[in-house]
């Protein structure tokens, strides 16, 4: 802010000093700020990774090695099925592979003497490869007898108990990595282009007035729903404290930035018979500038006005201003008067 001295007389022509004590007013340089619009929606969350666990094969449950709600790590065994037949199959496949390898090795050692036909050597080589494949297949079948956690997370409730016979259609449990949540919400089609990936998002539970957590937009849908006239967006929200749960609904808020407009303090705006206006100082004289109110933001006003960036605007003592009166002022400090401006310009001083 700067102190502005204005000499004005009630009946004195504009620009002529009366010698009366100059009234003190405050000015600030005009700066630009982007229009802020809050977009609110209802969002539904899911874990950043979430799966339903089913067995790969049928069998009898031998053990269930987790409790509902337990935190598990990747690779932990959750359920074990009866695997006696599969272990025997692996042992048999190992024996057959060893036998095939011995025969192939013997054929190779005697092949140079001509006692073994090349076709017999090729058949022995094929038998070794087939036996190795059978062994790998038996090991896969044995691995399928245990159900492991694919990643770290929390397991859900299970209806499976030891002794149950299950098949690939049986749901064993759920596994959620809820270190972060993905919150999906719908946005009106009028906001296409306003919301972008990496925009900040605030979410709040329905029993909280303040934001519960903050995140960012990670995905934006490519289509408009013709029925609802909305498109889908998705935000990722950290859940380090594990206070949020997949499936919860939230109030989602996004502050959307629009075009940049001149911004002044609310105290600098006056109203007359022809609408709103402000007082500017041009070449050391007061000038009345008509404006249109675009938006109010925390004690300041965005305006649509024909005025240059950096022009000095009277924000206090405006009741003393008259068109064309001579004024004197100290050039204000832009950073001190309004540090959060967008692309601020240096103020222009006057005599």
Buried (B, 14 or more C-beta within 10 A) or exposed (E): BBBBBBBBBEEBEEBEEEEEEBBEBBBBBBBBBBBEEEBEBEBBBBBBBBBEBBBBEEBEBBEBBBEEEBEBEEEBEBBBBEBEEBEEBBEEBBEBBEEBBEBBEEBEEEBEEEEBEEEBBEEBBEBBEEBBEBBEEBBEBBEBBBBBBEBBBBBBEBEBEEEBEBEEEBBBBBBBBBBBBBBBBBBBEEBEEBBEEEBEBBBBBEEEEEBBBEBBBBEBBEEBEEEEEBBBBBBBBBBEEEEBEBEBBBBBBBEBEEEBBBBBBEBBBBEEEEEBBBBBBBEBBBBBBBBEBBBEBEEBBBBEBEBEBBBBBBBBBBEBBBEBBBBBBEBBBBEEBBEEBEEBBEBBBBE
